Amino acid sequence: MGGIYARGVRLQRRAWPLWRTALFFLGLVAFVLALASGIEVIAGDLFSVHMLQHMLLTIVSAPLLMLGAPVRPLLRGLPAVVRARVVRPLAGNSVARGLLHVLRHPLVAVGIYVGGLYLWHWPSLYDAAVENDALHALEHAHFFIGALLFWSVVIDPVPFRGTLPYAARIIYLLLAGAAQNTLLGGILSFSTRLLYPHYAGSAARYGLDPFTDQRIGGALMWVIGDAVFLLGVSLAFFAWLAHEEETQRRREHGTLRP
């Protein structure tokens, strides 16, 4: 993926912002850390590390990749035969375009992302996923794809536009992002019972009792998640201001024309 993106950047007709490339590759690093490092191994023993893994996938890797504006570079970086036989037919297919439009609708994206978080944290399904590799892979795919859809609503995935006005993106991040993250993190942190029996014995090997491990996991989701969403709110606010200033500048320029 990184090689295709880098090739696509080199083939861009216009100068490509270095910061976008840097953020894209940071997103790839976060993805690899989450799924192909010691985190993946320890996540089976510690709930808190598993929550860290989910945070890396959903609120670190996904938004960084979207900020890298990956659509054009990835398409340009593909082999010509793939673009001709796969990408162009899909781009010209009204059903495929319609499906993408539906998936990026704010309510649909929230339903997939937030609904997935609560679904996969249901105790019986969560324990089943941790103990079954295929189900675990499905869980992570749901989290990651849902996160990409969620963030594409507020981060313009060039050449596609965001599906919300700038002011609405702030509300979206607060209600659909920070609020649900606080609620789920709070449930995990303050629960008086052990929600995930899978960790009842394994946490002790790391010097933690399972209740402490569960509370740490909830705190990680709560604190790190809210920090990222509030950062997103701040960036959306400044993007809104910049958009309004640019709109006003264009209006003033238009009034000077004969």
SVG drawing of the C-alpha trace seen along z (x, -y; Angstrom):
<svg xmlns="http://www.w3.org/2000/svg" viewBox="-29 -47 37 67">
<polyline fill="none" stroke="black" stroke-width="0.4" points="0.0,0.0 2.8,-2.4 4.6,-1.6 1.5,-2.2 0.9,-5.5 4.5,-6.6 4.4,-5.8 1.1,-7.7 2.6,-10.7 5.5,-10.7 3.0,-10.5 1.0,-13.5 0.8,-16.3 0.8,-18.9 3.0,-19.3 1.9,-17.1 2.0,-18.4 4.7,-16.7 2.6,-16.8 -0.1,-14.6 2.5,-12.0 3.9,-12.1 0.5,-11.7 -0.4,-8.8 2.8,-6.9 2.2,-7.6 -1.2,-6.1 0.4,-3.0 2.9,-2.8 0.0,-2.9 -1.8,-0.2 1.3,2.1 1.8,1.4 -1.7,2.4 -1.8,5.6 1.8,6.8 3.7,6.1 3.8,7.3 0.6,5.4 -1.3,8.1 0.2,10.8 -0.3,9.2 -3.9,8.1 -5.0,11.7 -3.9,11.5 -4.7,7.9 -7.9,6.1 -6.1,2.7 -3.7,3.6 -6.6,4.8 -8.2,1.4 -5.0,-0.3 -5.0,1.8 -8.5,0.7 -7.6,-3.0 -4.6,-2.7 -6.9,-1.3 -9.9,-3.6 -8.8,-7.0 -5.1,-7.0 -4.5,-5.1 -7.9,-5.7 -7.9,-9.6 -4.2,-9.8 -4.7,-7.8 -7.7,-10.0 -5.6,-13.1 -3.1,-11.7 -5.8,-12.2 -5.1,-8.6 -7.6,-8.3 -5.7,-9.9 -2.2,-8.7 -3.5,-5.1 -5.4,-5.1 -2.5,-6.7 0.0,-4.2 -1.9,-1.1 -0.7,0.8 -2.3,-0.5 -4.0,2.9 -5.7,2.7 -6.9,-0.8 -8.3,0.2 -10.0,3.4 -11.0,2.8 -11.0,-0.9 -12.6,-2.4 -15.5,0.1 -16.2,-0.4 -16.0,-4.2 -18.4,-4.1 -20.8,-1.8 -23.8,-3.6 -24.5,-0.9 -21.0,-1.1 -21.1,-4.9 -24.5,-4.8 -23.3,-2.3 -20.3,-4.5 -22.6,-7.5 -24.9,-5.7 -22.1,-4.3 -20.6,-7.8 -24.0,-9.3 -23.4,-10.6 -26.1,-8.5 -25.0,-5.3 -21.3,-5.9 -22.1,-6.5 -24.3,-3.4 -21.5,-1.3 -18.8,-2.7 -20.5,-3.4 -22.8,-0.4 -19.8,1.8 -18.1,0.5 -21.0,1.4 -21.7,4.7 -18.2,6.1 -17.9,5.0 -20.9,7.0 -19.3,9.5 -20.2,12.8 -19.3,11.6 -16.1,10.0 -14.9,13.1 -15.8,15.2 -13.8,12.9 -10.7,12.9 -10.8,16.7 -11.5,17.2 -8.9,15.9 -11.4,15.6 -14.0,13.8 -11.2,11.6 -10.1,10.6 -13.7,9.8 -14.0,7.6 -10.9,5.6 -12.0,5.3 -15.3,3.9 -13.6,1.4 -11.2,0.2 -13.5,-0.1 -16.2,-1.7 -13.6,-4.2 -12.5,-5.1 -16.2,-5.8 -16.7,-7.7 -13.6,-10.0 -14.4,-10.4 -17.5,-12.4 -15.4,-15.1 -12.1,-14.7 -12.5,-15.5 -11.3,-12.4 -10.0,-14.3 -11.3,-14.2 -14.6,-13.4 -16.0,-16.1 -17.0,-15.7 -20.7,-15.0 -21.3,-17.7 -20.9,-21.5 -18.0,-22.6 -20.1,-23.7 -22.0,-20.4 -18.7,-18.5 -18.1,-19.9 -21.4,-18.7 -20.9,-15.3 -17.5,-14.8 -18.9,-15.8 -22.1,-13.8 -21.1,-10.8 -17.5,-10.7 -16.6,-12.1 -20.0,-11.4 -20.2,-7.7 -16.6,-7.3 -17.1,-8.8 -20.1,-6.6 -18.5,-3.3 -15.2,-4.2 -17.2,-5.1 -19.1,-1.8 -15.8,0.1 -14.1,-2.0 -16.8,-2.0 -18.4,1.4 -18.6,3.3 -18.4,6.7 -15.9,8.3 -17.4,7.9 -14.9,10.2 -14.2,13.5 -11.6,14.3 -9.1,12.1 -9.9,13.5 -6.7,15.6 -4.4,14.1 -4.1,10.6 -2.4,12.0 0.6,13.1 1.3,9.4 0.8,8.4 -2.7,7.1 -6.0,8.2 -8.7,8.4 -10.8,5.5 -7.8,3.2 -7.0,4.3 -10.6,3.6 -10.6,0.1 -7.3,-0.8 -8.7,0.3 -11.8,-1.9 -9.7,-4.8 -7.5,-4.5 -10.6,-4.6 -12.1,-7.5 -9.0,-9.7 -7.2,-9.0 -10.4,-8.8 -11.8,-12.1 -8.5,-13.8 -8.4,-12.8 -12.0,-13.8 -11.6,-17.2 -8.5,-17.7 -10.6,-16.9 -13.2,-19.4 -10.5,-22.1 -9.2,-21.4 -12.7,-21.4 -13.3,-24.7 -10.2,-26.3 -11.1,-24.7 -14.5,-26.3 -13.0,-29.7 -10.6,-29.3 -13.4,-28.3 -15.5,-31.3 -12.6,-33.6 -12.0,-32.2 -15.7,-32.4 -15.7,-36.1 -12.6,-36.8 -14.1,-35.4 -17.3,-37.4 -15.3,-40.6 -13.2,-39.8 -16.4,-39.1 -17.8,-42.6 -14.7,-44.2 -15.2,-42.6 -16.9,-44.7"/>
</svg>
